Amino acid sequence: MKKLIAIAISDLHLYDWPQFNEDDKRMKVANNFLIQVTSLSEINNIPILFPGDLYHTPKGIDNKTYNFYNPLFRKLDEENKVHIYGISGNHDLSERNTKEHRSPSLFLGACKAFSNLFKSVEFSRIEINRINIIGIPYIFHNIGFAELVEEAKEYIREGFPNILLIHCDLWGAKDPSGHEVNTVENIPRNLGKFFKGFDLVLAGHIHQYAELWDKKVYMVGAPYQQRKSDMGYKAGYLLIYDDLSIEFVKSNTPEFKTYFREEGHLDTFDYWIPIDKIKKRDKLEEKKFSSAMSKKSLAKQYLRAKGIDNPSKAKALIDILNKTDD
């Protein structure tokens, strides 16, 4: 029977959100998620692996956010039963982070303030419960990232599951809106060869969970929806077993949903966005919308059908359509 050895969570983005946050609703969602996952960690006596983006605002934490989550962090730190091993994501860093220049980091600040709870594995390794955890934080434009991966291989230990934590774009990852990452600087497409020697690679940065290389490289994803464009995707976290198999667990957290303004919406804890019903257009107008039209007319007709009245968007769409002839 498989044994649970770790939990992976990523991209918490703790923040006092300006929308859908009445009575601190969204901050409570994050807090409740942390209570749930740390309780699971404590019950099973297993570590939590965190590949970056603890806070949302890299230039500094606002007063409310800092004080909202500190009671939970302080409690967990004093109890010293839950340990989160992680790295800095881009939202934790206030400056460009490179191999030569290390930026100040909110995550590393949390490691100093709550040293029992948060443990850094940046450019280092920690062995816990016979798991070898290695980390490389977010690196600006992945400059020198390949060299850092090679250096991290020196931390690999035989006889242990070697798990690498990173924070970056990776080939094949898709964001919650469905856009696929098709440009990744300084990282090759063959992720299996690039990360050879590591048994498991867990990445933060893109908010949708994905298996990017067979049973080896994963985008952990965010544990709850954070933007309107997240609508429709399933947020969650990962359970890691002793055979290094992965189980994705969907979080029971609010989702962004739309409703017709005229009809109201269900009484749920979700983030409800009002929209207007689109009136049916006559058949004559539908016939006018065809690929035989000029690029300019096609763009304008499309935006009109979508109810978008924005000259800059029309120009951008026309430019894109014109490039298809190149």
N, C-alpha and C positions, 0 to 999 in steps of 0.2 A: 504494500500500500504506500502511495506517495506521501511524503512528509512536507509540510509547509515550512519553508526556511526563511522567507523574507516577503515584505510588502514593498511595492514601488508606487510612489505618488510623485507628481510633477506639477509645475506651473500653478502654484496656489494663488499668486498675484493678490496678496492680501491688500485691501484698499477700501477706502470710504467712497464707494461708487456714487456718482452724482445722480444716476437714474435708477428707478425701481428699487430704491433703498430706503423706503419709508420705514421708520422705527428700526433702522439699522438691519433691515431684512437680509440684504445680501451679505453683510458682515457676519450675521448669525449663521447663515448657510455655511460659510467657510469654517466658522468656529465649531459648528455641530459636526461637520465632516471630520475635522481634526480630532474631535472627541471620539468619534466612531472608529477611525483608523488607528489611533493610538491605543484605544481599548483593545482592539484586535491584536495589536502588537504585544501588549502586555499579557493578555491571556495566553498567547502562544509562545511568548518569550522569544520573539524574533525581531530583527532590526527592520527599520523603514529606510528604504533607499530613495534619495531625492535628487534628481538631476536638474535642479535649478529653478529660479524665479520664485523666491519666497514672497517678496513684496512686489508691488506694481510700479512704484515711482522711484526710479534709480537716483534721482537727485536728492532724495530725502523722504523719510516717512512723515506723513502729517501727524499731528499730535493725537488726533482721535484714533487713527489706525493703530498707532504705537501702543496707546493705553488700552485699546479694546482687546487686543490679543495677549497682552503681557500677563494677565492673571492666569490664563491657561498655561502659557509657557512656563511661568514661575512655578505653578503647581506641579507640572510634569518634571521640571528640573529638580525640584526638591525631593520628589518621590524617587527619582533616579531609577525608574523601571523601564522607561521607553527611551530609545536612542534613534535619532534621525541622522544618517550618514549621507552627506551631500556635497554639492558644489554650487558655485555661483552661476546664475543665468544672466542674460544680458540686462534684464530688468533689475538685477541686484547691483549693477555696476554703474558708477557715475562717470567713468572715463573709459577711453579705449583700452581694452585689456589685450595685451600681447605677451609673447614669450619674454620680451625684454622689459615691458612695463606693466606692472600689476596695478589694476585700478582698486580704489577703495570699494568695499563690498558690504552691502547690507546683510547678506547671508553670513559672511565671516564675522560681522558685528554681532549677529545673533549667537554665533558659536562662542564668542567671548562673554556675552551677557548671560547665556544659559548653557554653560559648558557641559553639563551632564546630558542635556536634551539634544543639542545640535553638535555634530562632529564633522569637521571638514576632512575630505579626502582629496582636496585639490593638490595636484602634483605630488601625491603620496599614496600610501596604502594603509588600510586598517584590516586586521584579521579579527573576525567576530563569528562565533559559532561555527568555526571551520569554513567560513566564507572569506575569500580574499577580495576586498572592495578597493577599486582604484578609481581615481577621478581626474578629469581634465575640465576646467571651467570654460565658460563661453570665451572664445577668442575672436577678436575683431576681424571680420572677413576671413576667418580661419587662417590668418597669416601665421605660418609656422606650425599649423596644426598637425601636419604629417610628421614633422620632427618630434612633436610632443607625444604623438601616438607611439612612435618608435621608442622614445625614452620611457614611456609608461610600461612598455613590455618588459623592462628590467624589474618591474614589481611583480611580474607573474610568478606564481609559486606552484610547483607540481604537487598533485595530490589534493588540490583545493579547487572548488569552482571559482574561476577568476572573472569577476564582474566589473566591467568598465562603465562609469557614468560620464556622459558628455552632454553638452547643450549646444545644438547647432541644427541647421537645415540638413536634411539627408535626401538623397535621390529616392524618388518614389513616394515620399510623404505627401499627404494631402491635408490641406487645412479644412476646417469644418464646413466651409462654403463649397468644397469640392475642388478647389484650385490645387493642382499638383505642382510640387516643387520641381522645376525643370532646369534650374540653374543653381549649382552649388559650387562655391569657390573652394579650390584647394583640397577637395575630397573626390576621389574617383568613384565611378559608378559601381565597380566591383567591391561592394562593402565587405563581402566575406574574405577576400584576399587582403584588403586594407586593414581589417581588424583581426587578422590571423593571430592566433595565440590566446585570444580572449574567448572565454566560453560563452559569455553573454554581454551584449552591449545595450545599455538602456539610455535613451536620449530624451532630453527635454527640448522645448522650444515650440514645436508645432502642437497644437492643442487637440488633435485627433489621434487616437490610438491606431497604431498600424504595425504589422509585422513586415519589416523591410528586407530582411534576409532570413531565409528559412531557419527557424528555430534558433536564431542567433542575435539579430539586430532588431530592436523594437523602438518605436516612438511611444513613450509612455502615455502622453496626452494629458489634458487637464481633467480635474475631478468634478468640475461643474461648469456649466455654460457661463461665459463672461461678456459676450457681445451679441448684438442682434444677429450678426452674420453666423453665429454658432447655431442658429435655429435648425433643428432637425437631427443634429448629431448626438450620439450617445456618449456622455462623459463618464469617466470612471477611474479605476485604479487597477493595479496588477497584483496577483498573487503568484509567488515564485516557489516552485517545488524542488525537492532534492534531485530530481532528474533534469532540472533546469527547464521544465515545461512551464508555460505561462497560462494563467487564467485571467481573462479580462472580466472585471466585475463592474457592472453599471451602477453608478451612484444614484441614490434616491434623492435627487436634488431638483429644484425648480428649473424649468426650461422656458426659453423665449417662444411665445406662441402668438399668433394673430387671431383677431376676431372681427367680424363685421360690426362697425360702429352702431348700426341700426338695430342689431340683434342682441348685443351684450355678450358676455362670456361665462363659462362655467366658473363655479366658485372653487377654484383650486389655488394652490400656493405658487403657481407659475408666474412668469413675467408676461403679462398680456399687453399686446400692441394693437391699438385700434386701426382698422383700415376701412376704406369705402368700397362698396360693391362696384365692380366694373360693369358699365352698361353694355349690353350687346350691340354690336355694330352691324349695320345692314350689309347684305351680301355684296352690294356694289362696292363698298369700301374694302371688303375682304378681297374682291377680285383685283383691286388696284395694287394690293400688296403681293408682289411677285419678284423672282430673281431676274426677270427681264428688265426691271427698272434700272435707271442710272444709280450709281453708288450714292449720289447725293439724295435722290428721291427716296431710295430704299432706306437710308438712314433716318431721314425725316419722318417717313411713314411709320417706321418701327418705333421711334421715340414717341410719336403721337399716339400709337396704339398702346404704349406702355404708360401714357399719361405724363411723360417727362417733357418739361418745357425748360430746357437749359442749353443755350447756344454753345457753350464750351464742350458739353457732352456730345452735342451734335457734330461739332467739328472733329472731336477725337474719334468718334465712330466712323465718320467719313474718311479720315486719314487711315484708319485700320482697314476699312474695306478697300481703299485704293491700293494698299500694300499687298493685298491678295493677288493683284495683277502683276506684281514685280517678279 
